[in-house]
Amino acid sequence: MAPNRSAECRAPNDKELAATQIIAFPLAEASAKIRSGPPLADEGDDATLPYWAGVIPLVTTRGEPIPALP
């Protein structure tokens, strides 16, 4: 979402790694959890670190139609 962002952040700690799993599987259908309002500031150990936290909006817009080649 943000190029090179991981290089600017601290590495995950052992507790975070233990609570994280990455899996891959084909999707026929999907759903997403959404929220409203801005993110809340973390009050844990990360609150004292000099990292930006927030939202990077992603916007999809319709472009000009491109006709098929003859």
PDB file with SEQRES, HELIX, SHEET and CRYST1 records, atoms N, CA, C and O in Angstrom:
SEQRES   1 A   70  MET ALA PRO ASN ARG SER ALA GLU CYS ARG ALA PRO ASN          
SEQRES   2 A   70  ASP LYS GLU LEU ALA ALA THR GLN ILE ILE ALA PHE PRO          
SEQRES   3 A   70  LEU ALA GLU ALA SER ALA LYS ILE ARG SER GLY PRO PRO          
SEQRES   4 A   70  LEU ALA ASP GLU GLY ASP ASP ALA THR LEU PRO TYR TRP          
SEQRES   5 A   70  ALA GLY VAL ILE PRO LEU VAL THR THR ARG GLY GLU PRO          
SEQRES   6 A   70  ILE PRO ALA LEU PRO                                          
HELIX    1 AA1 ARG A    5  GLU A    8  1                                   4    
HELIX    2 AA2 ASP A   14  ALA A   18  1                                   5    
HELIX    3 AA3 ASP A   45  THR A   48  5                                   4    
CRYST1    1.000    1.000    1.000  90.00  90.00  90.00 P 1           1          
ATOM      1  N   MET A   1       0.809  -1.193   0.000  1.00  0.00           N  
ATOM      2  CA  MET A   1       0.000   0.000   0.000  1.00  0.00           C  
ATOM      3  C   MET A   1       0.854   1.260   0.000  1.00  0.00           C  
ATOM      4  O   MET A   1       0.501   2.254  -0.635  1.00  0.00           O  
ATOM      5  N   ALA A   2       1.956   1.220   0.698  1.00  0.00           N  
ATOM      6  CA  ALA A   2       2.870   2.360   0.731  1.00  0.00           C  
ATOM      7  C   ALA A   2       4.276   1.821   0.482  1.00  0.00           C  
ATOM      8  O   ALA A   2       4.827   1.139   1.346  1.00  0.00           O  
ATOM      9  N   PRO A   3       4.869   2.108  -0.672  1.00  0.00           N  
ATOM     10  CA  PRO A   3       6.183   1.557  -0.998  1.00  0.00           C  
ATOM     11  C   PRO A   3       7.228   1.844   0.073  1.00  0.00           C  
ATOM     12  O   PRO A   3       7.302   2.951   0.605  1.00  0.00           O  
ATOM     13  N   ASN A   4       8.032   0.831   0.380  1.00  0.00           N  
ATOM     14  CA  ASN A   4       9.135   0.913   1.342  1.00  0.00           C  
ATOM     15  C   ASN A   4       8.691   1.196   2.776  1.00  0.00           C  
ATOM     16  O   ASN A   4       9.531   1.507   3.620  1.00  0.00           O  
ATOM     17  N   ARG A   5       7.416   1.098   3.069  1.00  0.00           N  
ATOM     18  CA  ARG A   5       6.907   1.384   4.414  1.00  0.00           C  
ATOM     19  C   ARG A   5       7.522   0.463   5.458  1.00  0.00           C  
ATOM     20  O   ARG A   5       7.831   0.903   6.565  1.00  0.00           O  
ATOM     21  N   SER A   6       7.703  -0.811   5.117  1.00  0.00           N  
ATOM     22  CA  SER A   6       8.234  -1.742   6.116  1.00  0.00           C  
ATOM     23  C   SER A   6       9.654  -1.374   6.533  1.00  0.00           C  
ATOM     24  O   SER A   6      10.056  -1.657   7.662  1.00  0.00           O  
ATOM     25  N   ALA A   7      10.413  -0.750   5.644  1.00  0.00           N  
ATOM     26  CA  ALA A   7      11.770  -0.336   5.994  1.00  0.00           C  
ATOM     27  C   ALA A   7      11.771   0.820   6.997  1.00  0.00           C  
ATOM     28  O   ALA A   7      12.770   1.048   7.679  1.00  0.00           O  
ATOM     29  N   GLU A   8      10.654   1.550   7.088  1.00  0.00           N  
ATOM     30  CA  GLU A   8      10.560   2.694   7.994  1.00  0.00           C  
ATOM     31  C   GLU A   8      10.026   2.317   9.369  1.00  0.00           C  
ATOM     32  O   GLU A   8      10.057   3.136  10.287  1.00  0.00           O  
ATOM     33  N   CYS A   9       9.540   1.101   9.524  1.00  0.00           N  
ATOM     34  CA  CYS A   9       8.876   0.683  10.762  1.00  0.00           C  
ATOM     35  C   CYS A   9       9.736  -0.298  11.548  1.00  0.00           C  
ATOM     36  O   CYS A   9      10.678  -0.888  11.018  1.00  0.00           O  
ATOM     37  N   ARG A  10       9.399  -0.457  12.802  1.00  0.00           N  
ATOM     38  CA  ARG A  10      10.103  -1.430  13.628  1.00  0.00           C  
ATOM     39  C   ARG A  10       9.710  -2.831  13.191  1.00  0.00           C  
ATOM     40  O   ARG A  10       8.643  -3.036  12.612  1.00  0.00           O  
ATOM     41  N   ALA A  11      10.558  -3.772  13.466  1.00  0.00           N  
ATOM     42  CA  ALA A  11      10.257  -5.175  13.166  1.00  0.00           C  
ATOM     43  C   ALA A  11       9.220  -5.686  14.158  1.00  0.00           C  
ATOM     44  O   ALA A  11       9.144  -5.172  15.274  1.00  0.00           O  
ATOM     45  N   PRO A  12       8.421  -6.681  13.787  1.00  0.00           N  
ATOM     46  CA  PRO A  12       7.450  -7.237  14.724  1.00  0.00           C  
ATOM     47  C   PRO A  12       8.149  -7.923  15.888  1.00  0.00           C  
ATOM     48  O   PRO A  12       9.239  -8.474  15.738  1.00  0.00           O  
ATOM     49  N   ASN A  13       7.501  -7.881  17.061  1.00  0.00           N  
ATOM     50  CA  ASN A  13       8.078  -8.565  18.219  1.00  0.00           C  
ATOM     51  C   ASN A  13       7.603 -10.021  18.253  1.00  0.00           C  
ATOM     52  O   ASN A  13       6.764 -10.415  17.443  1.00  0.00           O  
ATOM     53  N   ASP A  14       8.126 -10.808  19.168  1.00  0.00           N  
ATOM     54  CA  ASP A  14       7.796 -12.235  19.234  1.00  0.00           C  
ATOM     55  C   ASP A  14       6.306 -12.471  19.451  1.00  0.00           C  
ATOM     56  O   ASP A  14       5.741 -13.396  18.868  1.00  0.00           O  
ATOM     57  N   LYS A  15       5.666 -11.661  20.269  1.00  0.00           N  
ATOM     58  CA  LYS A  15       4.237 -11.818  20.546  1.00  0.00           C  
ATOM     59  C   LYS A  15       3.422 -11.569  19.272  1.00  0.00           C  
ATOM     60  O   LYS A  15       2.483 -12.310  18.983  1.00  0.00           O  
ATOM     61  N   GLU A  16       3.780 -10.526  18.510  1.00  0.00           N  
ATOM     62  CA  GLU A  16       3.066 -10.228  17.270  1.00  0.00           C  
ATOM     63  C   GLU A  16       3.264 -11.330  16.235  1.00  0.00           C  
ATOM     64  O   GLU A  16       2.317 -11.717  15.550  1.00  0.00           O  
ATOM     65  N   LEU A  17       4.486 -11.835  16.119  1.00  0.00           N  
ATOM     66  CA  LEU A  17       4.740 -12.921  15.173  1.00  0.00           C  
ATOM     67  C   LEU A  17       3.984 -14.185  15.551  1.00  0.00           C  
ATOM     68  O   LEU A  17       3.471 -14.885  14.678  1.00  0.00           O  
ATOM     69  N   ALA A  18       3.912 -14.485  16.841  1.00  0.00           N  
ATOM     70  CA  ALA A  18       3.193 -15.677  17.300  1.00  0.00           C  
ATOM     71  C   ALA A  18       1.696 -15.565  17.026  1.00  0.00           C  
ATOM     72  O   ALA A  18       1.021 -16.581  16.865  1.00  0.00           O  
ATOM     73  N   ALA A  19       1.171 -14.344  16.973  1.00  0.00           N  
ATOM     74  CA  ALA A  19      -0.258 -14.137  16.755  1.00  0.00           C  
ATOM     75  C   ALA A  19      -0.598 -13.948  15.283  1.00  0.00           C  
ATOM     76  O   ALA A  19      -1.752 -13.679  14.950  1.00  0.00           O  
ATOM     77  N   THR A  20       0.375 -14.081  14.404  1.00  0.00           N  
ATOM     78  CA  THR A  20       0.168 -13.823  12.976  1.00  0.00           C  
ATOM     79  C   THR A  20       0.328 -15.094  12.173  1.00  0.00           C  
ATOM     80  O   THR A  20       1.276 -15.853  12.371  1.00  0.00           O  
ATOM     81  N   GLN A  21      -0.608 -15.321  11.262  1.00  0.00           N  
ATOM     82  CA  GLN A  21      -0.512 -16.428  10.323  1.00  0.00           C  
ATOM     83  C   GLN A  21      -0.770 -15.881   8.924  1.00  0.00           C  
ATOM     84  O   GLN A  21      -1.562 -14.954   8.747  1.00  0.00           O  
ATOM     85  N   ILE A  22      -0.111 -16.449   7.955  1.00  0.00           N  
ATOM     86  CA  ILE A  22      -0.354 -16.096   6.557  1.00  0.00           C  
ATOM     87  C   ILE A  22      -0.724 -17.379   5.844  1.00  0.00           C  
ATOM     88  O   ILE A  22       0.005 -18.370   5.887  1.00  0.00           O  
ATOM     89  N   ILE A  23      -1.873 -17.342   5.188  1.00  0.00           N  
ATOM     90  CA  ILE A  23      -2.326 -18.508   4.441  1.00  0.00           C  
ATOM     91  C   ILE A  23      -2.772 -18.039   3.054  1.00  0.00           C  
ATOM     92  O   ILE A  23      -3.065 -16.861   2.850  1.00  0.00           O  
ATOM     93  N   ALA A  24      -2.818 -18.955   2.126  1.00  0.00           N  
ATOM     94  CA  ALA A  24      -3.296 -18.659   0.779  1.00  0.00           C  
ATOM     95  C   ALA A  24      -4.280 -19.746   0.371  1.00  0.00           C  
ATOM     96  O   ALA A  24      -4.041 -20.932   0.597  1.00  0.00           O  
ATOM     97  N   PHE A  25      -5.390 -19.329  -0.231  1.00  0.00           N  
ATOM     98  CA  PHE A  25      -6.365 -20.274  -0.743  1.00  0.00           C  
ATOM     99  C   PHE A  25      -7.220 -19.576  -1.782  1.00  0.00           C  
ATOM    100  O   PHE A  25      -7.393 -18.359  -1.711  1.00  0.00           O  
ATOM    101  N   PRO A  26      -7.761 -20.309  -2.745  1.00  0.00           N  
ATOM    102  CA  PRO A  26      -8.583 -19.687  -3.788  1.00  0.00           C  
ATOM    103  C   PRO A  26      -9.914 -19.205  -3.205  1.00  0.00           C  
ATOM    104  O   PRO A  26     -10.476 -19.834  -2.308  1.00  0.00           O  
ATOM    105  N   LEU A  27     -10.404 -18.088  -3.725  1.00  0.00           N  
ATOM    106  CA  LEU A  27     -11.659 -17.518  -3.252  1.00  0.00           C  
ATOM    107  C   LEU A  27     -12.726 -17.574  -4.335  1.00  0.00           C  
ATOM    108  O   LEU A  27     -12.487 -17.160  -5.469  1.00  0.00           O  
ATOM    109  N   ALA A  28     -13.886 -18.080  -3.991  1.00  0.00           N  
ATOM    110  CA  ALA A  28     -15.041 -18.005  -4.876  1.00  0.00           C  
ATOM    111  C   ALA A  28     -15.910 -16.825  -4.444  1.00  0.00           C  
ATOM    112  O   ALA A  28     -16.578 -16.198  -5.267  1.00  0.00           O  
ATOM    113  N   GLU A  29     -15.891 -16.534  -3.156  1.00  0.00           N  
ATOM    114  CA  GLU A  29     -16.611 -15.404  -2.584  1.00  0.00           C  
ATOM    115  C   GLU A  29     -15.758 -14.842  -1.461  1.00  0.00           C  
ATOM    116  O   GLU A  29     -14.875 -15.523  -0.939  1.00  0.00           O  
ATOM    117  N   ALA A  30     -16.024 -13.599  -1.093  1.00  0.00           N  
ATOM    118  CA  ALA A  30     -15.260 -12.978  -0.013  1.00  0.00           C  
ATOM    119  C   ALA A  30     -16.103 -11.928   0.683  1.00  0.00           C  
ATOM    120  O   ALA A  30     -17.080 -11.428   0.126  1.00  0.00           O  
ATOM    121  N   SER A  31     -15.718 -11.601   1.899  1.00  0.00           N  
ATOM    122  CA  SER A  31     -16.346 -10.505   2.633  1.00  0.00           C  
ATOM    123  C   SER A  31     -15.240  -9.762   3.357  1.00  0.00           C  
ATOM    124  O   SER A  31     -14.117 -10.252   3.482  1.00  0.00           O  
ATOM    125  N   ALA A  32     -15.574  -8.577   3.830  1.00  0.00           N  
ATOM    126  CA  ALA A  32     -14.569  -7.760   4.502  1.00  0.00           C  
ATOM    127  C   ALA A  32     -15.171  -7.109   5.735  1.00  0.00           C  
ATOM    128  O   ALA A  32     -16.359  -6.788   5.768  1.00  0.00           O  
ATOM    129  N   LYS A  33     -14.346  -6.922   6.735  1.00  0.00           N  
ATOM    130  CA  LYS A  33     -14.751  -6.189   7.932  1.00  0.00           C  
ATOM    131  C   LYS A  33     -14.446  -4.717   7.676  1.00  0.00           C  
ATOM    132  O   LYS A  33     -13.338  -4.371   7.267  1.00  0.00           O  
ATOM    133  N   ILE A  34     -15.409  -3.873   7.910  1.00  0.00           N  
ATOM    134  CA  ILE A  34     -15.203  -2.444   7.700  1.00  0.00           C  
ATOM    135  C   ILE A  34     -15.525  -1.693   8.980  1.00  0.00           C  
ATOM    136  O   ILE A  34     -16.184  -2.224   9.874  1.00  0.00           O  
ATOM    137  N   ARG A  35     -15.065  -0.478   9.063  1.00  0.00           N  
ATOM    138  CA  ARG A  35     -15.367   0.372  10.216  1.00  0.00           C  
ATOM    139  C   ARG A  35     -15.627   1.765   9.701  1.00  0.00           C  
ATOM    140  O   ARG A  35     -15.369   2.064   8.536  1.00  0.00           O  
ATOM    141  N   SER A  36     -16.137   2.613  10.564  1.00  0.00           N  
ATOM    142  CA  SER A  36     -16.328   4.011  10.201  1.00  0.00           C  
ATOM    143  C   SER A  36     -15.538   4.874  11.178  1.00  0.00           C  
ATOM    144  O   SER A  36     -15.284   4.470  12.313  1.00  0.00           O  
ATOM    145  N   GLY A  37     -15.158   6.047  10.735  1.00  0.00           N  
ATOM    146  CA  GLY A  37     -14.385   6.947  11.579  1.00  0.00           C  
ATOM    147  C   GLY A  37     -12.902   6.701  11.454  1.00  0.00           C  
ATOM    148  O   GLY A  37     -12.479   5.689  10.895  1.00  0.00           O  
ATOM    149  N   PRO A  38     -12.117   7.613  11.968  1.00  0.00           N  
ATOM    150  CA  PRO A  38     -10.665   7.491  11.867  1.00  0.00           C  
ATOM    151  C   PRO A  38     -10.125   6.417  12.806  1.00  0.00           C  
ATOM    152  O   PRO A  38     -10.803   6.030  13.758  1.00  0.00           O  
ATOM    153  N   PRO A  39      -8.910   5.933  12.546  1.00  0.00           N  
ATOM    154  CA  PRO A  39      -8.315   4.956  13.457  1.00  0.00           C  
ATOM    155  C   PRO A  39      -7.990   5.602  14.799  1.00  0.00           C  
ATOM    156  O   PRO A  39      -7.753   6.807  14.876  1.00  0.00           O  
ATOM    157  N   LEU A  40      -7.982   4.806  15.833  1.00  0.00           N  
ATOM    158  CA  LEU A  40      -7.649   5.309  17.159  1.00  0.00           C  
ATOM    159  C   LEU A  40      -6.157   5.151  17.402  1.00  0.00           C  
ATOM    160  O   LEU A  40      -5.554   4.164  16.979  1.00  0.00           O  
ATOM    161  N   ALA A  41      -5.575   6.106  18.071  1.00  0.00           N  
ATOM    162  CA  ALA A  41      -4.146   6.047  18.375  1.00  0.00           C  
ATOM    163  C   ALA A  41      -3.876   4.874  19.310  1.00  0.00           C  
ATOM    164  O   ALA A  41      -4.663   4.601  20.217  1.00  0.00           O  
ATOM    165  N   ASP A  42      -2.777   4.190  19.089  1.00  0.00           N  
ATOM    166  CA  ASP A  42      -2.374   3.063  19.927  1.00  0.00           C  
ATOM    167  C   ASP A  42      -1.837   3.607  21.245  1.00  0.00           C  
ATOM    168  O   ASP A  42      -1.008   4.516  21.257  1.00  0.00           O  
ATOM    169  N   GLU A  43      -2.305   3.056  22.334  1.00  0.00           N  
ATOM    170  CA  GLU A  43      -1.828   3.503  23.638  1.00  0.00           C  
ATOM    171  C   GLU A  43      -0.779   2.548  24.208  1.00  0.00           C  
ATOM    172  O   GLU A  43      -0.352   2.710  25.351  1.00  0.00           O  
ATOM    173  N   GLY A  44      -0.359   1.550  23.419  1.00  0.00           N  
ATOM    174  CA  GLY A  44       0.622   0.582  23.888  1.00  0.00           C  
ATOM    175  C   GLY A  44       2.038   1.080  23.670  1.00  0.00           C  
ATOM    176  O   GLY A  44       2.293   2.282  23.602  1.00  0.00           O  
ATOM    177  N   ASP A  45       2.951   0.126  23.562  1.00  0.00           N  
ATOM    178  CA  ASP A  45       4.367   0.446  23.398  1.00  0.00           C  
ATOM    179  C   ASP A  45       4.647   1.267  22.150  1.00  0.00           C  
ATOM    180  O   ASP A  45       5.593   2.054  22.131  1.00  0.00           O  
ATOM    181  N   ASP A  46       3.837   1.096  21.101  1.00  0.00           N  
ATOM    182  CA  ASP A  46       4.079   1.812  19.856  1.00  0.00           C  
ATOM    183  C   ASP A  46       3.768   3.311  19.949  1.00  0.00           C  
ATOM    184  O   ASP A  46       4.239   4.085  19.116  1.00  0.00           O  
ATOM    185  N   ALA A  47       3.000   3.724  20.929  1.00  0.00           N  
ATOM    186  CA  ALA A  47       2.589   5.135  21.027  1.00  0.00           C  
ATOM    187  C   ALA A  47       3.777   6.074  21.186  1.00  0.00           C  
ATOM    188  O   ALA A  47       3.690   7.238  20.795  1.00  0.00           O  
ATOM    189  N   THR A  48       4.866   5.607  21.741  1.00  0.00           N  
ATOM    190  CA  THR A  48       6.028   6.468  21.959  1.00  0.00           C  
ATOM    191  C   THR A  48       7.007   6.460  20.791  1.00  0.00           C  
ATOM    192  O   THR A  48       7.982   7.211  20.791  1.00  0.00           O  
ATOM    193  N   LEU A  49       6.751   5.615  19.796  1.00  0.00           N  
ATOM    194  CA  LEU A  49       7.649   5.525  18.650  1.00  0.00           C  
ATOM    195  C   LEU A  49       7.337   6.639  17.644  1.00  0.00           C  
ATOM    196  O   LEU A  49       6.200   7.107  17.578  1.00  0.00           O  
ATOM    197  N   PRO A  50       8.331   7.067  16.862  1.00  0.00           N  
ATOM    198  CA  PRO A  50       8.144   8.199  15.947  1.00  0.00           C  
ATOM    199  C   PRO A  50       7.552   7.811  14.591  1.00  0.00           C  
ATOM    200  O   PRO A  50       7.978   8.337  13.563  1.00  0.00           O  
ATOM    201  N   TYR A  51       6.580   6.903  14.572  1.00  0.00           N  
ATOM    202  CA  TYR A  51       6.005   6.435  13.323  1.00  0.00           C  
ATOM    203  C   TYR A  51       4.646   7.064  13.090  1.00  0.00           C  
ATOM    204  O   TYR A  51       3.876   7.283  14.025  1.00  0.00           O  
ATOM    205  N   TRP A  52       4.365   7.350  11.835  1.00  0.00           N  
ATOM    206  CA  TRP A  52       3.057   7.869  11.457  1.00  0.00           C  
ATOM    207  C   TRP A  52       2.054   6.732  11.474  1.00  0.00           C  
ATOM    208  O   TRP A  52       2.380   5.610  11.085  1.00  0.00           O  
ATOM    209  N   ALA A  53       0.853   7.006  11.913  1.00  0.00           N  
ATOM    210  CA  ALA A  53      -0.234   6.039  11.853  1.00  0.00           C  
ATOM    211  C   ALA A  53      -1.460   6.759  11.340  1.00  0.00           C  
ATOM    212  O   ALA A  53      -1.687   7.915  11.697  1.00  0.00           O  
ATOM    213  N   GLY A  54      -2.238   6.122  10.531  1.00  0.00           N  
ATOM    214  CA  GLY A  54      -3.438   6.747   9.985  1.00  0.00           C  
ATOM    215  C   GLY A  54      -3.991   5.903   8.862  1.00  0.00           C  
ATOM    216  O   GLY A  54      -3.849   4.681   8.855  1.00  0.00           O  
ATOM    217  N   VAL A  55      -4.621   6.566   7.915  1.00  0.00           N  
ATOM    218  CA  VAL A  55      -5.286   5.906   6.800  1.00  0.00           C  
ATOM    219  C   VAL A  55      -4.728   6.462   5.499  1.00  0.00           C  
ATOM    220  O   VAL A  55      -4.567   7.673   5.351  1.00  0.00           O  
ATOM    221  N   ILE A  56      -4.436   5.577   4.563  1.00  0.00           N  
ATOM    222  CA  ILE A  56      -4.088   5.989   3.209  1.00  0.00           C  
ATOM    223  C   ILE A  56      -5.269   5.585   2.334  1.00  0.00           C  
ATOM    224  O   ILE A  56      -5.429   4.404   2.024  1.00  0.00           O  
ATOM    225  N   PRO A  57      -6.095   6.543   1.932  1.00  0.00           N  
ATOM    226  CA  PRO A  57      -7.271   6.206   1.130  1.00  0.00           C  
ATOM    227  C   PRO A  57      -6.874   5.680  -0.253  1.00  0.00           C  
ATOM    228  O   PRO A  57      -5.970   6.220  -0.891  1.00  0.00           O  
ATOM    229  N   LEU A  58      -7.537   4.647  -0.702  1.00  0.00           N  
ATOM    230  CA  LEU A  58      -7.370   4.130  -2.053  1.00  0.00           C  
ATOM    231  C   LEU A  58      -8.661   4.411  -2.804  1.00  0.00           C  
ATOM    232  O   LEU A  58      -9.750   4.103  -2.321  1.00  0.00           O  
ATOM    233  N   VAL A  59      -8.534   4.995  -3.984  1.00  0.00           N  
ATOM    234  CA  VAL A  59      -9.706   5.407  -4.744  1.00  0.00           C  
ATOM    235  C   VAL A  59      -9.660   4.762  -6.126  1.00  0.00           C  
ATOM    236  O   VAL A  59      -8.636   4.812  -6.807  1.00  0.00           O  
ATOM    237  N   THR A  60     -10.753   4.167  -6.527  1.00  0.00           N  
ATOM    238  CA  THR A  60     -10.876   3.619  -7.871  1.00  0.00           C  
ATOM    239  C   THR A  60     -11.795   4.535  -8.657  1.00  0.00           C  
ATOM    240  O   THR A  60     -12.898   4.852  -8.211  1.00  0.00           O  
ATOM    241  N   THR A  61     -11.340   4.960  -9.829  1.00  0.00           N  
ATOM    242  CA  THR A  61     -12.165   5.843 -10.663  1.00  0.00           C  
ATOM    243  C   THR A  61     -12.293   5.252 -12.053  1.00  0.00           C  
ATOM    244  O   THR A  61     -11.451   4.468 -12.489  1.00  0.00           O  
ATOM    245  N   ARG A  62     -13.336   5.628 -12.730  1.00  0.00           N  
ATOM    246  CA  ARG A  62     -13.580   5.170 -14.092  1.00  0.00           C  
ATOM    247  C   ARG A  62     -12.770   6.037 -15.059  1.00  0.00           C  
ATOM    248  O   ARG A  62     -12.788   7.265 -14.970  1.00  0.00           O  
ATOM    249  N   GLY A  63     -12.074   5.394 -15.965  1.00  0.00           N  
ATOM    250  CA  GLY A  63     -11.311   6.107 -16.975  1.00  0.00           C  
ATOM    251  C   GLY A  63     -12.077   6.198 -18.284  1.00  0.00           C  
ATOM    252  O   GLY A  63     -13.232   5.783 -18.376  1.00  0.00           O  
ATOM    253  N   GLU A  64     -11.410   6.752 -19.304  1.00  0.00           N  
ATOM    254  CA  GLU A  64     -12.007   6.840 -20.632  1.00  0.00           C  
ATOM    255  C   GLU A  64     -12.082   5.457 -21.259  1.00  0.00           C  
ATOM    256  O   GLU A  64     -11.131   4.682 -21.153  1.00  0.00           O  
ATOM    257  N   PRO A  65     -13.189   5.134 -21.906  1.00  0.00           N  
ATOM    258  CA  PRO A  65     -13.288   3.828 -22.565  1.00  0.00           C  
ATOM    259  C   PRO A  65     -12.225   3.681 -23.663  1.00  0.00           C  
ATOM    260  O   PRO A  65     -11.905   4.638 -24.367  1.00  0.00           O  
ATOM    261  N   ILE A  66     -11.694   2.479 -23.789  1.00  0.00           N  
ATOM    262  CA  ILE A  66     -10.714   2.166 -24.830  1.00  0.00           C  
ATOM    263  C   ILE A  66     -11.352   1.129 -25.747  1.00  0.00           C  
ATOM    264  O   ILE A  66     -11.638   0.010 -25.320  1.00  0.00           O  
ATOM    265  N   PRO A  67     -11.578   1.505 -27.019  1.00  0.00           N  
ATOM    266  CA  PRO A  67     -12.245   0.548 -27.933  1.00  0.00           C  
ATOM    267  C   PRO A  67     -11.338  -0.611 -28.301  1.00  0.00           C  
ATOM    268  O   PRO A  67     -10.113  -0.489 -28.278  1.00  0.00           O  
ATOM    269  N   ALA A  68     -11.948  -1.731 -28.638  1.00  0.00           N  
ATOM    270  CA  ALA A  68     -11.213  -2.895 -29.114  1.00  0.00           C  
ATOM    271  C   ALA A  68     -10.591  -2.584 -30.464  1.00  0.00           C  
ATOM    272  O   ALA A  68     -11.121  -1.784 -31.235  1.00  0.00           O  
ATOM    273  N   LEU A  69      -9.464  -3.223 -30.743  1.00  0.00           N  
ATOM    274  CA  LEU A  69      -8.805  -3.049 -32.043  1.00  0.00           C  
ATOM    275  C   LEU A  69      -9.588  -3.809 -33.096  1.00  0.00           C  
ATOM    276  O   LEU A  69     -10.159  -4.861 -32.808  1.00  0.00           O  
ATOM    277  N   PRO A  70      -9.620  -3.280 -34.332  1.00  0.00           N  
ATOM    278  CA  PRO A  70     -10.356  -3.985 -35.413  1.00  0.00           C  
ATOM    279  C   PRO A  70      -9.722  -5.289 -35.788  1.00  0.00           C  
ATOM    280  O   PRO A  70     -10.220  -5.987 -36.671  1.00  0.00           O  
TER     281      PRO A  70                                                      
END                                                                             
